[in-house]
Amino acid sequence: MSAAAPPELRDASAAGPPEPRPTLGRRQVHAVAGCYFVASFAALGLPPFLTEILPELGDRDASWAGVLYIVPTVFAAVGAPLWGRLADRFGRKRLLLRAQLGLAVSFLLAGWAESIPAFTVALVLQGILGGTFAASNCYLGAALEGAELSRALTLMQGAARAALVLAPIVVGGLSPWLSPHRQYALLAVLPLTAALLITALPESRTSRTSRTTPDAPPAAHPPAAERAAPAGVAAEAAPAGPAAPAGGGRRVTSLRGLYALEFAFVFSTVISFPYLISLVEERIPGTSPAVSGVLFALPHLCYLATAMWVHSAFHRRPRLGLAVGFACIALGLAGHGPAHSLATLVAVRLLLGAGLTLGLVCLAVMASDCAKGRAPGGLFGSIEFFSKAGAVVAGLAAAAGNGLYGPTAPVLIGTAVALLTVCATALPALRALPAPNLRSLRTRWSR
């Protein structure tokens, strides 16, 4: 456990060594993930039912469903960097509580809304006041680092996948007794419960001096294994400053690279979501809604089943895992085009699930590497911005492609983006090969 923390508003240039980074136990990490899971139920489970909610509010044809679907995402992207910086300044636990309470307030307003404008305002507030995923990652990032942090981020994504699979089922099951519109107000109790649980957690903070002063290294000179760390593998030594780890090790990727990969990954995976059911109905007429729902959930179930194993296998080579992940995404999305049987659709959805799992896990490893020596709130707030931006652009591209060329167009667009990202991810690895290997490769090809 850490020493007593300095006052929140102590000047960043204050003298004295930075205090040690506090750590969280496994139970506390699981508690944070559990709080995110229950709080995200309404946020992830109710939007698919907008076509049933909007007619109650006066939009008979639910013509505003597509726009309102992305409203919370747009405003979450706008607010995430600001809330992240405020968390670094005023405390991550406080801002995590704020996010949960903000969700509760917005859900209550959405459940009580009696018109389209009032409901829209509630969704805007959900995006601005929510942001529980970024807030949770910021809280974890202040107390964990390296493999511990990447495992925690992997667990957080598991909570998101579980909610994405289970929440629509629960909402649909409650619909005969309570309309999805009024369920917003009912499900507001979940983020309130999460807020109460979070009050029992310790504060998660790094010293303010540690953001401007190098962390104390574990020894006067780093071990030889760290000094000789190969390119593309993050050194486990403490960072030597905000730009690079200590010990001569190189980061797995730059911040700009991480943001670009996050955007491309979310775009290429989310673009297939909105019109998947239409594609299934077009390819296999008469498919029941239950079967379509299982097909939709398969990639997320794949993540839940294999994420921790993938983390163990690729946490030391995330760039390789990410390149393989994008390749699987490209093949899985492309396979949706010629798929005309249930067995084929199951196969391509599982292939997409393999890519989804590899991508999410390896991006978590890269994010934990970039978090070394940086304020976690600003970092994870910015990551959330690019993630949400990718989702918004994917939704717009899917709508445009579907309108022009039908439900096959979105998966083909996603395929193209994934293939381009495979090339962009693999080229740096090829350039990093030792010169003798490249010469021997040219020699073999010349023969």
Disulfide bonds with the S-S distance in Angstrom:
none
